[in-house]
Each structure stands twice: as structure tokens, then as C-alpha cells.
Amino acid sequence: MSEAIYGLVGALGGALLGAAATISAPIVTGRHARRQEQRARATDEFERLMTLRQSTRELVMLLDRVRDASASGVRVDIDELRRELAAALKDMRGAADRCEVHGLRFVHHPSSKDFRGATPETRALHHLVVSVRRAVGLLEEQQQRPTEREQRLSSGVVQAACRDAEDARRSLLGVLWERMERLQESAAAAR
């Protein structure tokens, strides 16, 4: 008789353990899947932010050419410079648009003046675009000056516009880095 009771207790214990595993397995698996999904989203957003950061670097490299041409008085093909600027701005806008999937909202066209409730990244990106275009326009004006003295005087204005654009990029990078750090922290917490 005691063997029958032991058998019954063993069978009930096995059934109880099986039921507990059946109930808890989806919970554990679901939690793991949610963590993996959260890590994947954070990684994706981080990569999109890095692409935006890299596209702004292209603008800074263009600014370096503007600054060097302005300081040295070397003539630059403004049409070619404008084509390069348009291509760099197109790449940057594309990168900014891909970031909007994750909640960053950019108004990145100079004619977009709607800043009601604008985010810091919107203001910084807008300032960057306007400043870069201004620097290129000022370089063009400098090259049209008739005398070398007038060109040297306008060089300071071009240099200031370049510094302004770099400050706008630093401001944008500050916002992006804050977001990237939060993403890294949330990805680490999800592990």
C-alpha cells in the first residue's frame, strides 16, 4: 500500500512540476524576447544616430574647405562647392529622417520656421544647415570682392560663419550623445 501512495505522490508531484513549467515557460521566454527586442531597437537607433553624426561630419569637412579657401584667398569653384553642399545636406536629411522613426523630430529645411515646441535637436540641426549655407554664400561674396584688401576683410566674416556652423554641430552632437548614452544604458539594463 505504501508503494501505491509513493507512486501517487510522485505522479502528482511530477504533474505539479510539469504544470508549473508550462505556466512559467512563456513568461520567462516572453521576458527574454522582450529584452532581445529592446536591445535590437536600441542598437538600431544607436546606428541611425551614428549615421546622422557622420553625415554632419561631411558638412564640417566642407566647412574646412570653405575656411581654408577664405583664409588663403584661393579661388574655389562655387558651383562645385554648392553641388557638394547639396549632396551633403541630402545625406544629412536622409539620416535625420531615419532617426525620426525613434521619436527624434527634425525640421531641417531653412524655410521651415515652425519652432513651436521644437526639440533641441531640431534647433541645432536647423542652425547647422543655415550656418553652413551662410558660410558658402559669404565665401562666394568674398571671391567677388574687387580688391585683395576687401577680400581679407570679408575673410573674418566667413571664418565667423564657419565657427557658428561648428558650434551648431557641437550642440547637435551634444543632444545626440545624450540620447546615445541613454540607449547604451537601456541596452545594458536589458541584458
C-alpha positions in Angstrom: 0.0 0.0 0.0 2.8 2.4 0.8 4.3 1.8 -2.7 1.0 2.9 -4.2 0.9 6.1 -2.1 4.5 6.8 -3.1 3.6 6.3 -6.7 0.6 8.6 -6.4 2.6 11.3 -4.6 5.3 11.0 -7.3 2.8 11.3 -10.1 1.1 14.3 -8.5 4.5 15.9 -7.9 5.5 15.3 -11.5 2.2 16.7 -12.7 2.6 19.8 -10.5 6.1 20.4 -11.7 5.0 20.0 -15.3 2.1 22.4 -14.8 4.4 25.0 -13.2 6.9 24.7 -16.1 4.1 25.0 -18.6 2.8 28.2 -17.0 6.2 29.8 -16.3 7.9 29.0 -19.6 6.0 31.5 -21.7 6.6 34.2 -19.1 10.3 33.6 -19.0 10.5 33.2 -22.8 8.4 36.3 -23.3 10.6 38.4 -21.0 13.7 37.2 -22.8 12.1 38.0 -26.2 11.2 41.5 -24.9 14.7 42.1 -23.7 16.1 41.0 -27.0 13.7 43.2 -28.9 14.6 46.2 -26.7 18.3 45.6 -27.3 17.7 45.3 -31.1 15.7 48.6 -31.1 18.4 50.4 -29.1 21.1 49.1 -31.4 19.2 50.2 -34.4 18.5 53.6 -33.1 22.2 54.0 -32.0 23.3 53.1 -35.5 20.9 55.7 -37.0 22.2 58.4 -34.7 25.8 57.5 -35.6 24.9 57.8 -39.3 23.4 61.3 -38.6 26.6 62.2 -36.7 28.8 61.0 -39.6 26.7 63.0 -42.1 27.3 66.2 -40.1 31.0 65.4 -40.2 30.8 65.7 -44.0 29.4 69.2 -43.6 32.3 70.1 -41.3 34.8 68.8 -43.9 33.1 71.0 -46.4 33.4 73.9 -44.0 37.1 73.3 -43.6 37.5 73.8 -47.4 35.5 77.0 -47.1 37.6 78.2 -44.3 40.9 77.3 -46.0 39.8 79.0 -49.2 38.7 82.1 -47.4 41.9 82.4 -45.3 44.3 81.7 -48.2 42.4 83.7 -50.8 42.4 80.8 -53.2 39.5 80.8 -55.6 37.1 77.9 -55.3 34.6 76.7 -57.9 31.4 77.9 -56.1 29.1 75.8 -58.3 31.0 72.7 -57.4 31.0 73.6 -53.8 27.3 74.2 -53.9 26.8 70.8 -55.5 28.8 69.1 -52.8 26.9 71.1 -50.2 23.6 69.9 -51.7 24.7 66.3 -51.7 26.0 66.5 -48.1 22.7 68.2 -47.0 20.7 65.5 -48.8 22.6 62.7 -47.0 22.2 64.5 -43.6 18.4 65.0 -44.2 18.1 61.3 -45.1 19.9 60.3 -41.9 17.7 62.7 -39.9 14.6 61.3 -41.4 15.7 57.8 -40.5 16.1 59.0 -36.9 12.5 60.2 -36.8 11.4 56.5 -36.6 12.6 56.6 -33.0 11.0 59.8 -31.9 13.5 62.5 -32.9 11.8 65.1 -34.9 13.8 67.3 -37.2 12.7 70.4 -39.1 15.8 70.6 -41.3 14.9 72.9 -44.2 15.8 76.6 -43.9 12.3 77.6 -44.9 10.8 75.6 -42.0 10.4 78.2 -39.4 7.8 76.4 -37.2 9.7 76.1 -34.0 6.8 76.0 -31.6 7.6 73.1 -29.3 10.8 72.4 -31.3 13.2 70.0 -29.8 16.8 70.9 -29.1 17.9 68.6 -31.9 15.6 70.4 -34.3 17.0 73.8 -33.4 20.6 72.6 -33.6 20.2 70.9 -37.0 18.3 73.9 -38.4 21.1 76.2 -37.1 23.7 73.9 -38.7 22.1 73.9 -42.1 21.6 77.7 -42.1 25.1 78.4 -40.9 26.8 76.2 -43.5 24.7 77.7 -46.3 25.6 81.2 -45.0 29.3 80.4 -44.9 29.3 79.2 -48.5 27.3 82.3 -49.5 29.8 84.5 -47.7 32.7 82.8 -49.4 31.1 83.4 -52.8 30.7 87.1 -51.9 34.3 87.3 -50.7 35.5 85.9 -54.0 33.6 88.6 -55.9 35.3 91.4 -54.0 37.4 93.5 -56.3 40.4 94.1 -54.1 42.6 91.9 -52.1 42.1 94.1 -49.0 38.3 93.8 -49.2 38.7 90.0 -49.6 40.9 89.9 -46.5 38.3 91.9 -44.5 35.5 89.7 -45.6 37.5 86.6 -44.7 36.9 87.3 -41.0 33.1 87.2 -41.6 33.5 83.8 -43.4 35.6 82.5 -40.6 33.0 83.6 -38.0 30.2 81.9 -40.1 32.3 78.7 -40.1 32.7 78.8 -36.3 29.0 79.4 -35.9 28.3 76.3 -38.0 30.7 74.2 -36.0 29.1 75.5 -32.7 25.7 74.3 -34.1 27.2 70.9 -34.9 28.6 70.6 -31.4 25.2 71.5 -30.0 23.6 68.8 -32.2 26.2 66.3 -31.2 25.6 67.0 -27.5 21.9 66.2 -27.9 22.7 63.1 -29.9 25.3 61.9 -27.4 22.9 62.2 -24.6 20.4 60.1 -26.4 23.1 57.6 -27.4 24.2 57.2 -23.8 20.7 56.6 -22.7 20.4 53.9 -25.4 23.6 52.2 -24.2 22.4 52.3 -20.6 19.0 50.8 -21.5 20.6 48.2 -23.7 22.9 47.3 -20.8 20.0 47.1 -18.4 18.1 44.8 -20.8 20.9 42.2 -20.6 
